[in-house]
Amino acid sequence: MRAKLIEEVVEAIASLELPHPVRVGIDGASASGKTRFADALVEPLEALGRHVIRASIDGFHHPPEVRYRQGEDSVQGYLEDSFNKEAVIEQVLGPLGPSGNREYKESLYDFVSSSATEAAFEQAQPDSILIFEGVMLFCDQLGDFFDFRIFVDVDEETILERAAARDIDRLGGLDTLKRKYHGRYLPGQRRYFELYQPKAKSHLVIDNRDFEAPLVLQRNHPIVQPGRD
């Protein structure tokens, strides 16, 4: 079932004929399975002879002094200060767009080590495909830059189960994890949904509660208009 869906998505992406690289955005809450889904698209797209650029908004975090300037548990801070969205546009989405020079960077900042990355500028091909995933991608500032938008949907109970398995060591224990998710991440996601309606903006909405059997909840493709410059 998963293989069939991946095949459908790959076919939809590869069929887009644009005068610049195709920019695919994969949005969804933290621990929804965005990274796994995005990674699964790379090999079959490359098998079609396409150059694939794999990047994430996680590579464009603000440093801690900016991320937490409104407080470590601030919901508004999560929405406004987590990511350097201007850099995402300047370094990735803009250069790969209709008037771009196709010179891009995959990342700028490693939030785990709290240090700048050493990613160099690279040159995309005219028919390259960008697979870019992360939380809160389809906000007003970024959403229109994507030529194909996928939303990976899961319920909050599943998010917490996956977060406990994935993030407990990085966040320093279960108590901190619960505080972060209940106090900042989940309320922030709810607020993001209210403000920007990311599912309504998506060409595909996928129920990803079961990694091995994702279901399409909404289809709205193919796309005929390129995204924003």
C-alpha positions as CSV (number, residue, x, y, z in Angstrom):
1,M,0.0,0.0,0.0
2,R,2.8,2.4,0.9
3,A,4.7,1.5,-2.3
4,K,1.6,2.2,-4.4
5,L,1.2,5.7,-2.8
6,I,4.9,6.5,-3.3
7,E,4.6,5.5,-6.9
8,E,1.5,7.8,-7.4
9,V,3.3,10.7,-5.8
10,V,6.5,10.2,-7.8
11,E,4.5,10.1,-11.0
12,A,2.6,13.3,-10.1
13,I,5.9,15.1,-9.3
14,A,7.7,13.9,-12.3
15,S,4.9,14.9,-14.6
16,L,5.1,18.6,-13.7
17,E,6.6,20.5,-16.6
18,L,8.0,23.8,-15.4
19,P,10.7,26.1,-16.7
20,H,12.6,25.7,-13.4
21,P,13.3,23.0,-10.8
22,V,10.1,21.6,-9.3
23,R,9.9,22.6,-5.6
24,V,8.0,20.0,-3.5
25,G,7.0,20.9,0.0
26,I,6.1,18.3,2.6
27,D,4.4,19.8,5.6
28,G,3.1,18.3,8.8
29,A,3.4,18.4,12.6
30,S,6.6,17.3,14.4
31,A,6.9,13.5,14.4
32,S,4.3,13.0,11.8
33,G,6.6,11.1,9.5
34,K,7.5,13.8,7.0
35,T,11.2,12.9,6.9
36,R,10.5,9.2,6.2
37,F,8.0,10.1,3.5
38,A,10.3,12.6,1.9
39,D,13.2,10.2,1.9
40,A,11.1,7.5,0.2
41,L,10.6,9.8,-2.8
42,V,14.3,10.3,-3.6
43,E,15.4,7.0,-5.0
44,P,12.4,6.5,-7.4
45,L,12.7,10.0,-8.7
46,E,16.4,9.5,-9.2
47,A,15.7,6.3,-11.0
48,L,13.8,8.4,-13.6
49,G,17.0,10.2,-14.3
50,R,16.1,13.3,-12.2
51,H,18.5,15.2,-10.0
52,V,16.9,15.4,-6.5
53,I,17.8,18.0,-3.9
54,R,16.8,16.8,-0.4
55,A,16.6,19.5,2.2
56,S,14.6,20.4,5.4
57,I,13.6,23.5,7.3
58,D,15.5,21.9,10.2
59,G,18.6,23.1,8.4
60,F,17.4,26.7,8.7
61,H,16.6,27.0,12.5
62,H,17.4,30.2,14.2
63,P,20.0,30.0,16.9
64,P,18.7,29.6,20.5
65,E,18.9,33.3,21.4
66,V,16.4,34.0,18.6
67,R,14.3,30.8,18.8
68,Y,13.6,31.4,22.5
69,R,13.6,35.1,22.8
70,Q,9.9,35.0,23.7
71,G,10.5,32.2,26.2
72,E,11.3,28.5,25.8
73,D,7.7,27.5,26.1
74,S,6.2,30.4,24.1
75,V,3.7,29.3,21.5
76,Q,4.0,32.6,19.7
77,G,7.7,32.2,19.7
78,Y,7.4,28.7,18.2
79,L,5.4,30.2,15.3
80,E,7.4,33.3,14.8
81,D,11.0,32.6,15.8
82,S,11.8,28.9,15.2
83,F,13.1,29.2,11.6
84,N,14.9,31.7,9.4
85,K,12.3,31.8,6.7
86,E,13.9,34.6,4.9
87,A,17.0,32.5,4.4
88,V,14.9,29.6,3.1
89,I,13.6,31.9,0.4
90,E,17.0,33.5,-0.3
91,Q,19.0,30.3,-0.3
92,V,16.7,27.7,-1.6
93,L,13.2,28.5,-2.8
94,G,14.0,31.7,-4.7
95,P,17.1,30.5,-6.6
96,L,15.1,27.4,-7.7
97,G,12.1,29.5,-8.8
98,P,11.1,31.0,-12.2
99,S,13.7,33.9,-12.1
100,G,16.4,32.1,-10.0
101,N,19.9,31.3,-11.0
102,R,19.5,27.7,-9.6
103,E,22.4,28.2,-7.1
104,Y,21.2,27.0,-3.7
105,K,22.3,25.9,-0.3
106,E,20.8,22.9,1.4
107,S,21.2,24.2,5.0
108,L,22.7,27.0,7.1
109,Y,22.4,26.0,10.8
110,D,22.5,22.7,12.7
111,F,20.2,23.1,15.7
112,V,21.5,20.0,17.4
113,S,25.0,21.2,17.7
114,S,24.0,24.9,17.7
115,S,26.4,25.8,15.0
116,A,26.5,27.0,11.4
117,T,26.7,24.2,8.8
118,E,29.4,24.2,6.2
119,A,27.0,23.6,3.3
120,A,28.4,25.0,0.1
121,F,26.5,26.6,-2.8
122,E,25.5,24.0,-5.4
123,Q,24.1,24.3,-8.9
124,A,20.7,22.7,-9.7
125,Q,19.8,21.5,-13.1
126,P,16.8,22.9,-15.0
127,D,14.8,19.8,-14.3
128,S,16.0,19.2,-10.8
129,I,13.4,18.3,-8.1
130,L,13.6,19.8,-4.6
131,I,12.1,17.7,-1.8
132,F,11.8,20.0,1.1
133,E,10.1,19.0,4.3
134,G,9.4,20.5,7.7
135,V,6.8,22.0,10.0
136,M,4.8,25.1,9.2
137,L,5.9,25.2,5.6
138,F,2.6,26.4,4.1
139,C,2.4,29.6,6.0
140,D,1.8,32.8,4.0
141,Q,5.5,33.6,3.8
142,L,6.6,30.3,2.3
143,G,3.7,28.3,1.0
144,D,3.3,29.9,-2.4
145,F,6.9,29.1,-3.3
146,F,6.1,25.4,-3.5
147,D,5.0,24.0,-6.8
148,F,3.6,20.8,-5.3
149,R,2.4,20.7,-1.7
150,I,1.9,17.5,0.4
151,F,0.6,17.5,4.0
152,V,1.3,14.5,6.2
153,D,-1.4,14.2,8.8
154,V,-1.5,12.3,12.1
155,D,-3.4,12.7,15.3
156,E,-1.8,14.2,18.5
157,E,-1.7,10.8,20.3
158,T,0.4,9.3,17.5
159,I,2.7,12.4,17.5
160,L,3.3,12.0,21.2
161,E,4.1,8.3,20.9
162,R,6.6,8.8,18.1
163,A,8.1,11.8,19.8
164,A,8.7,9.7,23.0
165,A,10.6,7.2,20.9
166,R,12.5,9.7,18.9
167,D,13.1,12.8,21.0
168,I,13.3,11.7,24.6
169,D,17.2,11.6,24.8
170,R,17.7,14.8,22.8
171,L,15.2,16.7,24.9
172,G,16.6,15.4,28.2
173,G,13.9,13.0,29.5
174,L,10.2,12.3,29.4
175,D,9.2,15.3,31.6
176,T,10.9,17.8,29.4
177,L,9.5,16.2,26.3
178,K,6.0,16.4,27.7
179,R,6.5,20.0,28.7
180,K,7.8,20.9,25.2
181,Y,5.1,19.1,23.3
182,H,2.1,20.0,25.5
183,G,3.3,23.5,26.2
184,R,4.9,24.7,22.9
185,Y,4.8,22.3,19.9
186,L,1.3,21.0,19.9
187,P,-0.4,24.3,20.8
188,G,1.8,26.0,18.2
189,Q,0.7,23.5,15.5
190,R,-2.9,24.0,16.4
191,R,-2.4,27.8,16.1
192,Y,-0.6,27.3,12.7
193,F,-3.6,25.2,11.4
194,E,-6.0,27.9,12.5
195,L,-4.1,30.7,10.9
196,Y,-3.0,29.1,7.6
197,Q,-5.2,26.1,6.8
198,P,-2.3,24.1,5.4
199,K,-4.5,21.1,4.4
200,A,-6.7,23.3,2.3
201,K,-3.5,24.6,0.5
202,S,-2.2,21.1,-0.2
203,H,-2.4,19.1,-3.4
204,L,-2.2,15.9,-1.4
205,V,-3.2,15.3,2.2
206,I,-2.0,11.9,3.5
207,D,-3.1,10.1,6.7
208,N,0.2,8.8,8.0
209,R,-0.8,7.2,11.2
210,D,0.4,3.8,9.8
211,F,3.8,4.2,8.2
212,E,3.3,1.1,6.1
213,A,-0.2,1.9,5.0
214,P,-0.6,5.7,4.5
215,L,-3.9,6.8,3.0
216,V,-4.7,9.7,0.7
217,L,-7.4,11.9,2.3
218,Q,-7.3,14.7,-0.3
219,R,-6.2,14.9,-3.9
220,N,-5.8,18.1,-6.0
221,H,-3.3,17.6,-8.8
222,P,-1.8,17.8,-11.3
223,I,-0.5,21.3,-10.9
224,V,-0.5,23.5,-14.0
225,Q,0.7,26.8,-12.5
226,P,4.3,27.3,-11.2
227,G,4.8,28.5,-7.7
228,R,5.9,31.9,-6.6
229,D,9.2,33.4,-7.6
